[in-house]
Amino acid sequence: MAFRTTIVGLGLVGSSIGLALRQAGASIEVIGHDKDSGAAKRAYKSGCVDRTEWNLISACDGADLVVISIPLVEIKGTLAAMREDLKDNCVVTDTARLKAPVLRWARESLPNTVHFVGGHPILDKAALAPETPTPELLAGAAYCLTPDTNTPPEALQTVSDLAEAVGARPYYLDATEHDGLIAAVEHVPLLLALTIQLMVNESPSKREIIQLSGGDFTSLTQLLAGEAEQLTELCVLNASNVARWVDGFLPQLSKIGELVAAQDSEALQAAFATALETRGDWTRKRFEGEEVDYSEFGAMRTMFGGSFRPRGKTDE
């Protein structure tokens, strides 16, 4: 019998996961659900899912794995809506950019017979994600997995298999740790983009500035893409971590500003050199296949049959 995976939310990430799973040659059935009927039709026509269901409960019926790939603000209500209709030992995961709040909502909503594993695939925005789904969207990406303290190893393995099936690298960490770290690399840059955009908006020379804004300004402010409610929720639900990193950022900015004002070329050049070297090293480690040591996770990496194993003759 095929392993049934339901994807709730057929946007870029959800549809790309569906495409990758269907092209992986695994014995798996992919069901899609999206409250936007247009998105559901596009996903089906593009081959991202085997079929779609308009009703959330029908979509989750009999699912072995449910992947929630919707805006953070919608996840709490979705978990509550599906809680009574998931079969025993169903595994639920998500793709949201915050993990501690989602884990808390899962604890509140899901019955003990259903297992939740938080997930966050890290997309490389510098590579300019395509507008249409592609099975290679997550190839080589770090796929954060944040299990609960009582998550069965089998459930964690299921989501780890999912990450590997779409070409990503499972990366295990605690939900609270994830949110503390992600604030530095996603939320502070978001607030920086917000601050610069508002600064330009309030400048008496904003009309002239607009004419001079090129690729650098566009690349930075494209972090503001999305709905204001969603961006606000990301920051507010992670407020303590974001505030802590902002407190660390402001003195650094002030220090750099003082170097520029003092025309201290030597110190400013040293700062640039350090940043360039560090950034280059980070890029190499992320994209040149540096291995991550998963040995400490022992039981987490134990195979339990492999939900997304290649289909063999006996599976036909």
C-alpha positions, 0 to 999 in steps of 0.5 A: 500500500502506498504511503499517503502524504497530505500537503496542506498549502500548495504554494511554492514550497508545498507544491515543490515538495509534492513534485519532488516526492512524486519524482523520487520514485517512491511508493507514495501517494500525494494528496493536496489541499489549499483553500485557494481553489486556483492554487489547488488546480495549478498544483494538480495540473503541474503534477505536484499532487496525485489529487486534491481535496477541497475539504481539509478533513477529506484531504487528511483522511488516512494520511500517514504524514501531513505536511503543513505549508501555510502562513504561520498565522494560519497554522494554529487554527489548522491544527485545531481543525484537523485534530479529531480526524487524523489516524493513529500514529499519523505524523504531522510536520510544517514548514514555518519559519518559527518553531517554538510557537508551532510546537506549542500549538501542536501540543495544545491541539493534537491528540497523543496518538498523533506525532508532531515534528517541526520542520523548516527548510532553509531557502536560499533567497540569494539564489532567487527562488523561482516563481513556479514550483520545481522539484529542485527547490530544496536540493542541498538545502538545510532542512531543520527538524525540531522534534518534541521531547517525547517524539518517537524515533519512528516519527522523526525518521519519517520527516527525516526521510521526507527531507532527504527525499526532496534533496535536502539535508536534515539538520536536528536542533531544539525548537527554542534554539532554532528560533534564537538563531533564526532571529539573527539571520532572518528577523534582524535582516527583515527589520533592517530592510523595514528600517531602511525603507521607512528611512527613505520614505520619510526623507525629503529627497525620497523622489530622487532616491527612488530614481537612484535605487538599484539592485542593492536597494532592491535586493535588501528590501525584497525581504519585505515581500509578503503580507504585513500581518505575516511579517509582524507575526514572525517578529512578535512571536519571536520577540525576545530573541529578535530584541536580543539580536537587535540589542547586539546589532545597534552597537555594531552599527554605531561602531561602524558609523563612528569609523566612517565619520572618523574616516578611519580607513584602516579600521574600516578596511579591517572590518570589511576584510573580516566580514568578507572572509567570514561570509566566504567561509560560510558560503563554502561550508553551506554550498560545497557539501561540507558534511554535518556530524549527526552521530550525536543523534544516534537513535534519530538516524536509525532506519525504520523501513524508510517511508520514502524508499525507492519503489521496488518490484514488490511495490508495483 
